[in-house]
Amino acid sequence: MVYVDDLLVFGSKQRIAKEKKGLARIFKMHDLGKARWFLMMEVTCDWVAHMITIDQWQYIWKILECFGLENTQSVSTPMAVNIKLPKLETPEVDQHLYQSMLRSLMYAAIGTWPNIMFTVHYLLQFLVAPGSEHIMALKHVYWYLNGMWDLRITYHGNWIGDDIIGFTDLDWAGDANSQRPVSGYAFIFCGMAVAWSAKKQPMIALSSTEAEYMALTHARKESTFLEHLYRNVSIPISPPIFLLVDNQSAIALVENPIFHTCSKHIEVQHHWVCEKIEGGLIELEYIPTADQVADIFTKPLMVEKFQRFCGALGLVPVELQGLSGHVGVAMQMSYFGQWNIFRLISYLFLTTSLLYFF
């Protein structure tokens, strides 16, 4: 007996019909039609405006109630600026409570709330020995979610012909406890981030240029996966994929990788990016730090900058969803022209069916 709950099938209408027919010959199943709910995510389609909105608000409300935080204060950002939490040897508060609260946030961070990814990543370092400061910082994230009930991620089907664009950044020696750089990236398509990451690098970098160079490798691996994903669903993308970087020294090193004294210690694996540039698969472009969207995955930000980058990631208040160009997309277009954004998710949900097996 095989039980599969919540299976999405996507492709052309003809391909979907063929696949469903083939599955129905093998398994007993119910076809629930176009996707409305999937893994506690609500999918709303506006067929006239060619927009798809995805949110986890019911899940957010559920975890707020679970930890008794549904009637608490609201804040404008998930983490205070310049916060530095100590690493303890032994736990000072309920370790199980801290782990449960943080584990509940992880699904939101990887699902529809990319703007809390850095905070969740940062607080994960204190799972073994949390203290009172750590649990207050964790509650701060819940306070933020409680006040941001109107944020949704929205994909714009009218931009389905555009390409994908990546932002990559890092905070050199950003982790105060280990002095390792914290890198982050975001890939945007159809007005919304479709892949994002916040990660502490496995080694200490001797310069910001070296650290940014390593962060580029991290982002390039994700772009390779996205290229293969597009190809597998017969959606062509035209290389190169643009990666926007705010470190001109790193760009110069990648485009002219001379192995002199200052760069020969960088591991060979990171020079893999140079090979991809030479092959025309990616292209680096400089972006001012003030417009570097990936900054939201490397450190806590001030309110104005944080909210602006939330818009760039496609997190839009409910009342603004009907607008053809929200603040984030407007920022990208004003500086870079009309960049490509993620066609796959729009394509997926415009043609998807939700199957329920039992």
C-alpha positions in Angstrom: 0.0 0.0 0.0 1.3 3.4 -0.9 0.0 6.6 0.6 1.0 10.0 -0.9 -0.4 13.2 0.4 -0.4 16.4 -1.6 1.2 15.7 -5.0 1.6 18.5 -7.5 1.8 17.7 -11.2 2.8 20.4 -13.6 3.4 20.9 -17.3 1.2 21.5 -20.4 -2.5 20.6 -20.2 -1.9 17.7 -22.6 1.0 16.4 -20.5 -0.8 16.7 -17.3 -3.8 14.8 -18.6 -1.5 12.0 -19.9 0.3 11.7 -16.6 -2.8 11.7 -14.5 -4.3 9.0 -16.8 -1.2 6.9 -16.4 -1.2 7.3 -12.6 -4.9 6.4 -12.4 -4.2 3.1 -14.0 -1.8 2.2 -11.3 -3.2 3.9 -8.2 -6.6 4.6 -6.8 -6.7 8.4 -6.5 -8.8 11.6 -6.3 -8.0 14.5 -8.6 -8.6 17.7 -6.7 -8.2 20.0 -9.7 -6.1 23.2 -9.7 -3.9 23.7 -6.7 -5.6 25.5 -3.8 -3.7 24.2 -0.8 -0.3 22.4 -0.8 1.6 21.5 2.3 -0.1 24.1 4.5 0.5 26.8 1.8 -2.5 28.5 0.2 -2.4 29.2 -3.5 -4.6 32.0 -4.9 -4.8 32.6 -8.6 -5.9 35.8 -10.3 -6.4 34.7 -13.9 -7.3 38.2 -15.1 -4.2 39.8 -13.8 -2.0 36.7 -14.4 -0.8 36.7 -10.8 -0.4 33.8 -8.3 -0.1 34.5 -4.6 1.2 31.9 -2.1 1.1 32.3 1.7 1.4 30.3 4.9 -0.7 32.6 7.1 -2.7 29.8 8.5 0.5 28.0 9.5 1.9 31.2 11.0 -1.2 31.7 13.0 -1.1 28.1 14.2 2.4 28.4 15.6 1.7 31.8 17.2 -1.2 30.2 19.0 0.9 27.1 19.9 3.4 29.2 21.8 0.9 31.7 23.2 2.2 34.7 21.1 -0.9 35.5 19.0 -1.8 38.6 21.1 1.7 40.0 21.6 3.2 43.3 20.3 4.3 43.7 16.7 7.7 44.9 15.5 9.0 46.0 12.1 11.9 43.7 11.6 12.6 40.1 12.7 15.9 41.0 14.4 17.3 44.1 16.1 20.2 45.8 14.3 23.7 45.1 15.5 22.6 42.3 17.9 25.4 40.1 19.2 24.3 37.0 21.1 26.8 35.1 23.3 27.5 31.4 22.9 26.9 29.6 26.2 28.4 26.4 27.5 25.2 25.1 29.1 21.5 26.0 28.5 19.9 28.6 30.8 16.3 28.3 29.6 14.1 25.4 28.4 16.1 23.8 25.6 13.1 21.9 24.3 10.9 25.1 24.0 13.7 27.0 22.2 14.2 24.1 19.7 10.5 23.7 19.1 9.9 27.4 18.5 12.9 27.6 16.1 12.0 24.4 14.3 8.5 25.8 13.7 10.0 28.9 12.1 12.3 26.9 9.7 9.3 25.7 7.6 8.1 29.3 7.1 11.7 30.5 6.3 12.1 28.0 3.5 8.5 28.2 2.3 7.2 31.7 1.8 9.1 33.9 4.3 12.6 34.4 2.9 12.9 37.6 4.9 13.3 35.7 8.2 15.9 33.3 6.7 18.9 35.0 8.2 17.4 35.4 11.6 16.5 31.7 11.7 20.0 30.7 10.5 21.6 32.9 13.1 19.5 31.5 16.0 20.2 27.9 15.0 23.7 28.3 16.3 22.4 28.3 19.9 20.2 25.2 19.8 22.4 23.3 22.3 22.7 26.0 24.9 20.1 28.8 24.7 19.9 31.5 27.2 17.4 34.2 28.1 18.8 36.6 25.4 18.4 33.9 22.8 14.8 33.1 23.5 13.9 36.8 23.6 15.5 37.2 20.1 13.4 34.2 19.0 10.2 35.7 20.4 11.1 38.8 18.5 10.7 36.9 15.2 7.2 35.8 16.3 6.3 39.4 17.1 7.4 40.3 13.6 5.3 37.6 12.0 2.3 38.6 14.2 2.4 42.2 12.8 3.0 41.2 9.2 -0.2 39.2 8.5 -0.8 41.0 5.2 2.5 39.9 3.5 2.2 37.4 0.7 4.6 36.3 -2.1 3.3 37.1 -5.6 4.3 35.8 -9.0 3.6 37.9 -12.1 2.7 35.7 -15.1 3.1 38.7 -17.5 6.8 38.5 -16.9 7.1 34.8 -17.8 9.3 35.5 -20.8 11.9 37.2 -18.6 15.2 35.6 -17.5 16.4 34.8 -14.0 18.7 37.1 -12.0 20.7 36.4 -8.9 21.9 38.6 -6.1 24.9 37.4 -3.9 26.4 39.1 -0.9 28.2 38.3 2.3 29.1 39.8 5.7 32.9 39.4 6.2 33.6 37.9 9.6 29.9 38.3 10.2 29.7 35.6 12.8 31.2 37.1 16.0 31.7 33.7 17.6 33.7 32.1 14.8 34.8 35.1 12.7 33.6 33.2 9.6 31.8 35.1 6.8 28.1 34.8 6.4 27.0 34.6 2.7 23.6 34.9 1.2 21.9 34.8 -2.2 18.6 35.2 -3.9 17.4 34.4 -7.4 14.4 36.3 -8.7 11.9 35.3 -11.3 8.4 36.6 -12.2 8.6 39.2 -9.4 9.5 36.8 -6.6 12.5 35.1 -5.0 12.5 31.4 -6.0 15.7 30.4 -4.3 17.4 31.9 -1.3 20.0 31.0 1.2 21.8 32.3 4.3 24.9 30.3 5.2 28.0 30.6 7.4 31.0 29.7 5.3 33.0 26.7 6.4 36.4 28.6 6.6 37.7 32.0 7.7 38.4 34.4 4.8 41.6 36.5 5.0 39.9 39.4 3.1 36.4 40.6 2.0 37.5 39.9 -1.6 38.3 36.3 -0.8 35.0 35.9 1.2 33.0 37.4 -1.7 34.7 35.0 -4.1 33.7 32.0 -2.0 30.1 33.4 -1.8 30.0 33.5 -5.6 30.7 29.8 -5.7 27.8 29.1 -3.4 25.5 31.1 -5.6 26.7 29.6 -8.8 25.9 26.1 -7.5 22.3 27.2 -7.1 22.2 28.7 -10.5 23.4 25.5 -12.0 20.6 23.6 -10.3 18.1 26.1 -11.6 19.4 25.7 -15.1 18.9 22.0 -14.9 15.5 22.4 -13.4 14.4 24.6 -16.3 15.8 22.2 -18.8 14.0 19.2 -17.3 10.6 20.9 -17.6 11.3 22.2 -21.1 11.6 25.8 -20.2 14.6 27.3 -22.0 16.7 30.1 -20.4 19.2 32.1 -22.3 22.7 32.2 -20.8 24.3 34.0 -19.2 22.6 34.2 -15.8 23.5 37.6 -14.3 24.8 37.6 -10.7 24.8 41.0 -9.0 27.8 41.6 -6.7 28.7 44.7 -4.6 32.4 43.9 -4.4 34.4 45.2 -7.4 37.6 43.5 -6.3 35.9 40.1 -6.3 34.6 40.8 -9.8 38.0 41.7 -11.0 39.5 38.6 -9.5 37.0 36.3 -11.1 37.3 38.0 -14.5 41.1 38.0 -14.4 42.1 35.2 -12.0 45.8 35.8 -11.9 47.3 33.5 -9.2 49.5 36.0 -7.5 50.5 36.2 -3.9 47.1 37.6 -2.8 44.9 35.0 -4.4 46.9 31.7 -4.8 45.8 30.4 -1.4 42.1 30.4 -2.5 41.0 26.9 -3.0 40.8 25.5 -6.5 37.1 24.7 -6.1 36.3 28.4 -5.9 38.0 29.1 -9.2 35.3 26.9 -10.8 33.3 30.2 -11.1 35.9 31.6 -13.5 35.4 28.6 -15.7 31.6 29.2 -15.9 32.2 32.8 -16.8 34.6 31.9 -19.5 32.0 29.5 -20.8 29.4 32.2 -21.0 27.1 30.6 -18.5 27.1 33.4 -15.9 28.0 37.1 -16.0 28.9 39.3 -13.1 27.5 42.8 -12.7 28.3 45.4 -10.1 25.5 46.7 -7.8 25.9 49.3 -5.1 25.6 48.0 -1.6 22.6 50.1 -1.0 20.7 48.1 -3.6 22.1 44.7 -2.8 19.0 42.6 -2.1 21.1 39.6 -0.8 22.1 41.8 2.1 18.9 40.7 3.8 20.4 37.2 4.2 23.7 38.3 5.8 22.9 40.6 8.7 20.0 42.5 10.5 19.0 45.6 8.6 17.4 49.0 9.4 13.6 49.2 8.9 13.6 51.2 5.7 16.2 49.0 3.9 14.7 45.8 5.3 11.2 46.6 4.0 12.6 47.7 0.6 14.4 44.4 0.1 11.3 42.5 1.3 9.5 44.1 -1.7 12.4 43.1 -4.0 11.9 39.5 -2.9 8.3 39.6 -3.8 6.7 39.9 -0.4 3.8 42.2 -1.0 1.1 43.5 1.3 -2.4 42.2 0.3 -3.7 45.6 -0.7 -0.7 46.1 -3.1 -1.1 42.8 -4.9 -3.2 44.3 -7.7 -0.5 46.7 -8.7 1.4 45.7 -11.8 4.8 46.7 -10.4 5.5 46.7 -6.7 8.3 48.5 -4.9 10.9 45.7 -5.1 10.5 45.1 -8.9 10.5 48.9 -9.4 13.8 49.2 -7.7 15.4 46.4 -9.8 14.1 47.8 -13.1 15.2 51.4 -12.3 18.8 50.3 -11.9 19.2 47.4 -14.2 16.4 47.7 -16.8 13.9 44.9 -17.1 15.5 41.8 -15.7 14.2 38.3 -15.9 12.3 36.8 -13.0 11.2 33.2 -12.2 9.0 31.7 -14.9 8.9 28.2 -13.5 6.7 28.8 -10.5 4.2 30.8 -12.5 4.3 28.1 -15.2 3.9 25.5 -12.5 0.8 26.9 -10.7 -0.9 28.1 -13.9 -1.0 24.5 -15.2 -0.9 22.4 -12.0 -3.2 19.8 -10.6 -3.4 18.7 -7.0 -3.7 14.9 -6.6 -4.6 13.1 -3.4 -3.7 9.4 -3.2 -5.0 7.0 -0.6 
